[in-house]
């Protein structure tokens, strides 16, 4: 039975500072490194055949810490910008609380959580899905159809787009979807690549 494990990178320095990060390449915070180690501990019983990650260091470093923790650093890894976080445009680098004061809580929530409303100069979740899902279908799903165990380490919104697809979530449901940092999310899949069950480890 194929299995897919998704991990949002550990806390980054800008997560810690409550800033919109997007495509800015910031490192993990010390807590983020600890979260990556803890994720690895939860995955010690897994034998991964391959892994996928974005081109941003916070995801790549999380993946490396996880693989080192479980002693599987020799598996094939593919890195691609298709798995990058949403590009937050003019919000990148801004403090989220200050942004909410300036534009209003409701507007910022719409920018952060809605499906098709982008922040100024940035990507909506719909835009993000339009690069994540073709990559999933062309690169990741074939590995799952080959009955492999696959690890994907990416970002809050690239993973929200993928979870929306895997769980067939509505636009309304995805508004409330939040993926925590460093928490492995396991999907059991059938032979056709459809999710049959999922749970956080």
N, C-alpha and C positions, 0 to 999 in steps of 0.2 A: 504493500500500500504506500503510495507516494505521500511524503509529508513536506510541508513548507513552514519554515519558521521565519517570522518577521520580527525585526528589532529596530525600534527607533534608537538612534545614537544616544549615548549617555549625555547627561547635562553638559552643555557647552558654556563657555565663559559668558556669552551673551544671554543664554537662558538664565544664568545666575544673575545677570544684571537686568533682566526683564526687558531685553531689547529685541526688536524684530531683526532676525538674522538673514533669512533668505539665502542668497548666493554668496554672501560674505563668508570667507573661509576662516572661521574662528576655531580655536582649539577646544578640546574638552576641558572642563574645570576638574579640579581634584575629585570632586564628588562624581563627576561624569566618568572618570577612570574607575572609581569604585563601583559604579553602577554597571560598567562593562564587565568587570571582574565577577560581580554577582550574577550577571546574566550567563556568563560562562559556567559558573558553578551549577546553575540550573540545567545546563545543557550537557553535562558530563556523560550522560547515558546515550547521547545521540552520536551517530556516525554520519557526518555530512559528506556528500559526494562533490559538492561545488558550492560556491558562494558568489553573491552579487552585491555590489555597493555603488554609491555615487562617486563623484570625483572630489568631493569635499572632505577635508581632513577629519572632521568630527565623526563622520560615518566610517571612514577608512580606519581610523585609530580604534574605534569601538570594535570593528570587525577583527582587527589584529589582536586586541586584548582578549576577545572571546576565544579566538582560535588558539592563542597561546595557552589560555587557561585550560582548554580541553585537549591540548596536545595534538591539534590537527592543522598545523601551519602549512602543510604541503599540498592542500587541496587546491584545485583550480579556482581562481578568483577573476571575475570580470568587473571592471569599473566603467561606469557610463554616466554621462551628465543627464541622461533620461531619468535617472533616479534621484537627481538633485531635489532639494527643497524647492517649494514655490519661490519665485522671484517676487519679493515684496515691494519692488519699485521704490517710490519716494519714502516709504516707511522704513526701509532698511537702516538699521543703526539707531532708530528712535526708541526711546523708552515707552513701553506699552501703556503704562499708567498715565504718562504725560500726553500721549497720543489720544487716549480716551478723554482726557480733560479738554483737549483742543477740539476734537471732532465729535465727542459724545460716545458714551458706552455702546449704544445700539449700533451706531455706524461702524465702530471698530469691530464689534462682534460680527456684523455682516461681512466686513472685509476678511476677517479671520476664518469664519466658519461656513459662510454660504457657498453654494456650488458654482455660481456663474457671475458673481460680482467681484471684479478685481480691485485691489487697491490702486491708487494713482500710479501709473507707469509700471504696474506689476502684473502678475498672473492671478487669475481665479483658480479655484480647485478644478473647474472644467478644463482650463488651459493646461494645468498640471497633468490631469488625467489623459489629455490628448498626446502627451509624450510618454507617460508611464505605461499606459495600457498596451500600445503597440510594441513597446520593448518587452513587456511581460509576455505577450503572445508570441513574439518571435524568438526570444532568448530564454526566458525562464520556464514557460509552460512546456516546451519540448523536453526539458530535463525532467519535469514532473511526469509527463506522459511516458517517459522511459523508466518510471518507477524509482526515481532517485530522491534522496533526501536533500533538500535545498535550503540554504540560509540566505536571507536578504537583510542587509543592514542599510537603512536609509533614514528618512526624515519624517517628521510629523505629517506633512501634507502629501508627500509622494506616497506614503503608506496609507493615508486616509483614502486617497484615490484608488489604491489597490484593494483595500478592505471594502470600500463601497462596491467595487466590482465583484469581489469574491462572495460577499454576503448579499448581493443584490439589494443594497440599501437605497431608499428613496432620497431625493434631494432634501426632504424635511428631516429625515433620520440622520443624515450626515452632518447636519447643522450642529448636533449635540455630540458628535463623535470626537473623542479626544484619545490620542494614543500616548501613554506615558513613556518617559525616557527609560531606556535600559530594561524594559520588561518583555521577555520573549513571548510572542503570540504564535501558537502552534495551530496549523490547519491540517486536518486529515482530509485527503482527497480521494475520489474514486478513480477508476482507471481512465476516465474521460477528462480528468482534471477539474471536476466540480467539487467544491468544498462540501464535506459531509458533516464536519464538526470542527469547532475551534475553541480554544481556551488559552488563557494566560498561564504560563508556568510559574 
